[in-house]
Amino acid sequence: MAQNDTTHWSLQGRFDRFTTDDLGNLYTLQGNDLDLYDRTGRHLAHNSLNTFGAIDRIDAFSSLKPLIFSRAQAQLALLDNTLSIQGPVLDLASAGWPTVAIACMGVQNRFWFFDEREGALVRTDAQLRPLANSGRLDQLLGVLPRPTYMEEANDRLYMVDPDNGVFVFDLFGTSLRTLPITGARHVDVRDGGVWYVANNHLLRYDLLTLATEEVPWPSNTQDASIKVLDARIEHGRMYRLTAGLILVDQLP
């Protein structure tokens, strides 16, 4: 449960995934139980999405309208602010995308897919009609990515491959650059930098200077020794995922 102190609070539990939106809302996933909290820790909504299939991704690109994706079922759905499915569940296999390994949202209700069979990055509209296709990435990059995460930010698509770096594409799926960030499974792109956790350290790669700096964790003595698995910065707060809880701290 969330603590009473709204500037430093936590949730206890073993969470499979979490994310935040630009209002500072926190989304947590345990199995197929999805919960929503506001930035002060107040519980707003709960839903058990047991009929959807195993959820591989929660994407809160649009605040209070998260996307969920199931790789095993090859389907995705948009939720409303009560975490209820909004509109029909989208069947990727029926739309011609049966081997989507990872998915995320973009501007104007667009979707991004990495098609594992085709080895390609695909951008579609809300009806799953293709708008852009990168072509085979192994031919373009010299390596076939094994992405663990994708995120659209500032008209760019960032694809995270822990072994080979972060691949950056434009909105047409054209490869622009590869960032020398390895060991990360997720990134948080904001304020001119790419933030990520590696070996229990919070790092920031500056997209302008190309320098990497370590960012200190909030100085709470009670959690200084806890291993951080993932972190996000949103709306003036830091959200940290550990093995047994989520920590939320107001930033200076």
Kinemage of the C-alpha trace (Angstrom):
@kinemage 1
@onewidth
@group {chain A} dominant
@subgroup {mainchain}
@vectorlist {calphas} color= white
{ca met a 1} P 0.000 0.000 0.000
{ca ala a 2} L 1.057 3.594 -0.549
{ca gln a 3} L 2.437 5.507 2.407
{ca asn a 4} L 0.862 8.719 3.730
{ca asp a 5} L 3.839 10.934 2.846
{ca thr a 6} L 2.969 12.049 -0.686
{ca thr a 7} L 6.495 13.315 -1.468
{ca his a 8} L 8.179 10.011 -0.578
{ca trp a 9} L 5.919 6.996 -0.885
{ca ser a 10} L 6.109 3.378 -1.911
{ca leu a 11} L 4.085 0.377 -3.015
{ca gln a 12} L 4.942 -3.041 -1.671
{ca gly a 13} L 4.732 -6.048 -3.965
{ca arg a 14} L 6.528 -7.958 -6.690
{ca phe a 15} L 5.553 -6.075 -9.830
{ca asp a 16} L 6.148 -7.528 -13.279
{ca arg a 17} L 6.073 -4.135 -14.976
{ca phe a 18} L 5.361 -0.498 -14.323
{ca thr a 19} L 5.207 2.737 -16.253
{ca thr a 20} L 4.175 6.360 -15.809
{ca asp a 21} L 2.451 9.023 -17.885
{ca asp a 22} L 3.208 12.722 -18.261
{ca leu a 23} L 0.751 13.595 -15.474
{ca gly a 24} L 2.810 11.541 -13.043
{ca asn a 25} L 0.294 8.709 -12.816
{ca leu a 26} L 1.750 5.277 -12.036
{ca tyr a 27} L 0.606 2.047 -13.720
{ca thr a 28} L 1.583 -1.285 -12.159
{ca leu a 29} L 1.178 -4.830 -13.435
{ca gln a 30} L 1.151 -8.037 -11.383
{ca gly a 31} L 0.255 -10.975 -13.617
{ca asn a 32} L -2.738 -9.545 -15.443
{ca asp a 33} L -3.825 -7.287 -12.569
{ca leu a 34} L -3.369 -3.674 -13.629
{ca asp a 35} L -3.570 -0.794 -11.145
{ca leu a 36} L -3.448 2.975 -11.511
{ca tyr a 37} L -2.218 5.464 -8.889
{ca asp a 38} L -1.915 9.226 -9.056
{ca arg a 39} L 1.373 11.017 -8.362
{ca thr a 40} L 0.628 11.202 -4.610
{ca gly a 41} L -0.019 7.455 -4.281
{ca arg a 42} L -3.820 7.605 -4.298
{ca his a 43} L -5.292 4.462 -5.871
{ca leu a 44} L -7.499 5.370 -8.843
{ca ala a 45} L -8.422 2.153 -10.651
{ca his a 46} L -7.955 -1.610 -10.845
{ca asn a 47} L -8.751 -4.179 -13.524
{ca ser a 48} L -8.026 -7.884 -13.910
{ca leu a 49} L -7.507 -8.445 -17.632
{ca asn a 50} L -7.438 -12.227 -17.434
{ca thr a 51} L -9.161 -12.800 -20.782
{ca phe a 52} L -6.680 -10.654 -22.718
{ca gly a 53} L -3.646 -12.915 -22.501
{ca ala a 54} L -0.278 -12.402 -20.860
{ca ile a 55} L 0.544 -8.680 -20.982
{ca asp a 56} L 4.041 -7.933 -22.289
{ca arg a 57} L 3.802 -4.138 -22.429
{ca ile a 58} L 1.967 -1.240 -20.839
{ca asp a 59} L 2.520 1.985 -22.762
{ca ala a 60} L 1.178 5.216 -21.262
{ca phe a 61} L 2.246 7.436 -24.181
{ca ser a 62} L -1.234 9.013 -23.999
{ca ser a 63} L -2.066 9.969 -20.425
{ca leu a 64} L -4.927 7.949 -18.905
{ca lys a 65} L -5.289 6.026 -22.190
{ca pro a 66} L -2.681 3.267 -21.882
{ca leu a 67} L -1.926 0.614 -24.470
{ca ile a 68} L -1.519 -3.041 -23.506
{ca phe a 69} L 0.110 -5.632 -25.757
{ca ser a 70} L 0.130 -9.437 -25.619
{ca arg a 71} L 2.757 -11.124 -27.730
{ca ala a 72} L 1.374 -14.632 -27.164
{ca gln a 73} L -2.111 -13.629 -28.298
{ca ala a 74} L -0.860 -11.226 -30.996
{ca gln a 75} L -3.241 -8.525 -29.873
{ca leu a 76} L -3.326 -5.095 -28.345
{ca ala a 77} L -5.939 -2.865 -26.791
{ca leu a 78} L -6.394 0.692 -25.603
{ca leu a 79} L -7.714 1.313 -22.101
{ca asp a 80} L -9.590 4.251 -20.587
{ca asn a 81} L -8.995 6.012 -17.277
{ca thr a 82} L -10.723 3.176 -15.404
{ca leu a 83} L -8.359 0.631 -17.034
{ca ser a 84} L -11.272 -0.860 -18.971
{ca ile a 85} L -10.751 -1.867 -22.591
{ca gln a 86} L -11.862 0.942 -24.878
{ca gly a 87} L -13.284 -0.257 -28.189
{ca pro a 88} L -12.438 -3.611 -29.754
{ca val a 89} L -9.308 -5.620 -29.019
{ca leu a 90} L -7.064 -5.355 -32.090
{ca asp a 91} L -6.077 -8.725 -33.559
{ca leu a 92} L -2.628 -8.326 -35.097
{ca ala a 93} L -2.623 -11.739 -36.775
{ca ser a 94} L -5.870 -11.017 -38.613
{ca ala a 95} L -4.432 -7.691 -39.751
{ca gly a 96} L -1.379 -9.409 -41.240
{ca trp a 97} L 1.021 -9.030 -38.299
{ca pro a 98} L 1.172 -12.483 -36.628
{ca thr a 99} L 4.787 -12.271 -35.430
{ca val a 100} L 4.969 -8.939 -33.607
{ca ala a 101} L 7.566 -9.255 -30.856
{ca ile a 102} L 7.167 -5.805 -29.334
{ca ala a 103} L 4.825 -2.837 -29.762
{ca cys a 104} L 4.406 0.749 -28.616
{ca met a 105} L 2.315 3.857 -29.292
{ca gly a 106} L 3.129 7.048 -31.132
{ca val a 107} L 1.595 10.402 -31.952
{ca gln a 108} L -1.846 10.608 -33.591
{ca asn a 109} L -2.833 7.126 -32.382
{ca arg a 110} L -0.124 5.443 -34.449
{ca phe a 111} L 1.404 2.094 -33.517
{ca trp a 112} L 4.953 0.809 -33.873
{ca phe a 113} L 5.694 -2.920 -34.239
{ca phe a 114} L 8.850 -4.949 -34.532
{ca asp a 115} L 7.919 -7.844 -36.830
{ca glu a 116} L 10.199 -10.688 -35.817
{ca arg a 117} L 9.565 -12.823 -38.903
{ca glu a 118} L 10.224 -9.978 -41.328
{ca gly a 119} L 12.997 -8.473 -39.206
{ca ala a 120} L 11.431 -5.078 -39.799
{ca leu a 121} L 10.159 -2.049 -37.920
{ca val a 122} L 6.604 -1.157 -38.970
{ca arg a 123} L 4.459 1.910 -38.284
{ca thr a 124} L 0.677 1.687 -38.700
{ca asp a 125} L -2.395 3.826 -38.234
{ca ala a 126} L -5.099 3.140 -35.643
{ca gln a 127} L -6.715 0.577 -37.977
{ca leu a 128} L -3.384 -1.280 -38.324
{ca arg a 129} L -2.872 -0.123 -41.908
{ca pro a 130} L 0.862 0.224 -42.692
{ca leu a 131} L 2.300 3.715 -42.967
{ca ala a 132} L 6.031 2.931 -42.951
{ca asn a 133} L 8.307 -0.098 -43.078
{ca ser a 134} L 12.037 -0.063 -42.409
{ca gly a 135} L 12.782 -3.163 -44.457
{ca arg a 136} L 14.986 -5.873 -42.998
{ca leu a 137} L 17.019 -4.322 -40.198
{ca asp a 138} L 19.821 -6.880 -40.381
{ca gln a 139} L 20.554 -5.652 -43.903
{ca leu a 140} L 20.435 -2.005 -42.801
{ca leu a 141} L 22.224 -2.287 -39.459
{ca gly a 142} L 24.442 -5.313 -39.966
{ca val a 143} L 22.745 -7.000 -37.021
{ca leu a 144} L 19.200 -8.180 -36.389
{ca pro a 145} L 18.025 -6.413 -33.227
{ca arg a 146} L 16.513 -8.309 -30.341
{ca pro a 147} L 14.583 -5.428 -28.814
{ca thr a 148} L 13.340 -5.423 -25.245
{ca tyr a 149} L 11.686 -1.999 -25.430
{ca met a 150} L 10.596 0.698 -27.893
{ca glu a 151} L 9.529 4.268 -27.256
{ca glu a 152} L 8.569 7.169 -29.497
{ca ala a 153} L 9.803 10.582 -28.359
{ca asn a 154} L 10.293 13.873 -30.186
{ca asp a 155} L 9.483 12.408 -33.620
{ca arg a 156} L 11.966 9.579 -33.147
{ca leu a 157} L 11.591 5.885 -32.378
{ca tyr a 158} L 14.078 4.470 -29.870
{ca met a 159} L 14.574 0.689 -29.999
{ca val a 160} L 16.515 -0.862 -27.100
{ca asp a 161} L 18.717 -3.894 -27.710
{ca pro a 162} L 20.685 -4.667 -24.512
{ca asp a 163} L 23.566 -6.224 -26.468
{ca asn a 164} L 23.868 -3.862 -29.424
{ca gly a 165} L 22.725 -0.442 -28.246
{ca val a 166} L 19.753 1.851 -28.798
{ca phe a 167} L 18.727 2.179 -32.442
{ca val a 168} L 17.112 5.480 -33.432
{ca phe a 169} L 14.707 5.851 -36.379
{ca asp a 170} L 12.645 8.653 -37.844
{ca leu a 171} L 8.873 8.398 -38.286
{ca phe a 172} L 9.350 6.745 -41.686
{ca gly a 173} L 11.398 3.912 -40.186
{ca thr a 174} L 14.683 5.263 -41.563
{ca ser a 175} L 17.683 4.415 -39.390
{ca leu a 176} L 19.359 7.569 -38.086
{ca arg a 177} L 21.966 6.485 -35.532
{ca thr a 178} L 22.897 3.891 -32.940
{ca leu a 179} L 23.486 5.102 -29.386
{ca pro a 180} L 26.300 3.337 -27.500
{ca ile a 181} L 24.031 2.286 -24.640
{ca thr a 182} L 24.338 -1.377 -23.680
{ca gly a 183} L 23.139 -3.342 -20.685
{ca ala a 184} L 19.812 -1.487 -20.473
{ca arg a 185} L 16.433 -3.138 -21.051
{ca his a 186} L 14.396 0.081 -21.015
{ca val a 187} L 15.057 3.770 -21.582
{ca asp a 188} L 13.301 7.006 -20.707
{ca val a 189} L 13.834 9.717 -23.328
{ca arg a 190} L 13.343 13.251 -22.017
{ca asp a 191} L 14.963 16.644 -21.574
{ca gly a 192} L 17.545 16.061 -24.295
{ca gly a 193} L 18.807 12.826 -22.807
{ca val a 194} L 18.281 9.076 -22.675
{ca trp a 195} L 17.928 7.849 -19.087
{ca tyr a 196} L 18.466 4.214 -18.195
{ca val a 197} L 19.416 1.816 -15.413
{ca ala a 198} L 22.444 -0.465 -15.756
{ca asn a 199} L 24.107 -2.432 -12.946
{ca asn a 200} L 22.060 -0.584 -10.305
{ca his a 201} L 23.219 2.826 -11.575
{ca leu a 202} L 21.061 5.559 -13.093
{ca leu a 203} L 22.759 6.927 -16.214
{ca arg a 204} L 21.946 9.734 -18.626
{ca tyr a 205} L 23.233 9.839 -22.191
{ca asp a 206} L 23.187 13.415 -23.516
{ca leu a 207} L 21.864 13.480 -27.092
{ca leu a 208} L 23.713 16.732 -27.827
{ca thr a 209} L 27.135 16.240 -26.246
{ca leu a 210} L 27.092 12.410 -26.588
{ca ala a 211} L 28.442 12.168 -23.031
{ca thr a 212} L 27.196 9.756 -20.379
{ca glu a 213} L 26.882 10.807 -16.744
{ca glu a 214} L 25.791 8.960 -13.631
{ca val a 215} L 22.857 10.519 -11.789
{ca pro a 216} L 22.670 9.921 -8.030
{ca trp a 217} L 19.638 8.200 -6.578
{ca pro a 218} L 17.508 10.194 -4.115
{ca ser a 219} L 19.286 10.141 -0.758
{ca asn a 220} L 16.885 8.105 1.347
{ca thr a 221} L 18.924 6.154 3.868
{ca gln a 222} L 16.261 3.511 4.318
{ca asp a 223} L 16.508 2.378 0.682
{ca ala a 224} L 20.142 3.179 -0.183
{ca ser a 225} L 21.116 -0.476 -0.437
{ca ile a 226} L 18.134 -1.646 -2.512
{ca lys a 227} L 18.887 -2.835 -6.032
{ca val a 228} L 16.976 -0.810 -8.621
{ca leu a 229} L 15.710 -2.769 -11.619
{ca asp a 230} L 14.184 0.115 -13.579
{ca ala a 231} L 13.464 3.806 -13.103
{ca arg a 232} L 11.514 6.634 -14.658
{ca ile a 233} L 11.410 10.385 -14.074
{ca glu a 234} L 8.019 11.984 -14.546
{ca his a 235} L 6.356 15.218 -13.452
{ca gly a 236} L 9.095 16.084 -10.961
{ca arg a 237} L 9.261 12.643 -9.367
{ca met a 238} L 11.482 9.595 -9.599
{ca tyr a 239} L 9.845 6.169 -9.768
{ca arg a 240} L 12.051 3.165 -8.988
{ca leu a 241} L 11.210 -0.496 -9.438
{ca thr a 242} L 12.895 -2.967 -7.091
{ca ala a 243} L 12.353 -6.650 -6.422
{ca gly a 244} L 9.882 -5.993 -3.613
{ca leu a 245} L 8.457 -2.510 -4.039
{ca ile a 246} L 8.157 0.664 -6.091
{ca leu a 247} L 9.707 3.788 -4.575
{ca val a 248} L 8.477 7.269 -5.493
{ca asp a 249} L 10.427 10.388 -4.506
{ca gln a 250} L 9.924 14.079 -5.119
{ca leu a 251} L 12.971 15.494 -6.924
{ca pro a 252} L 14.661 18.675 -5.660
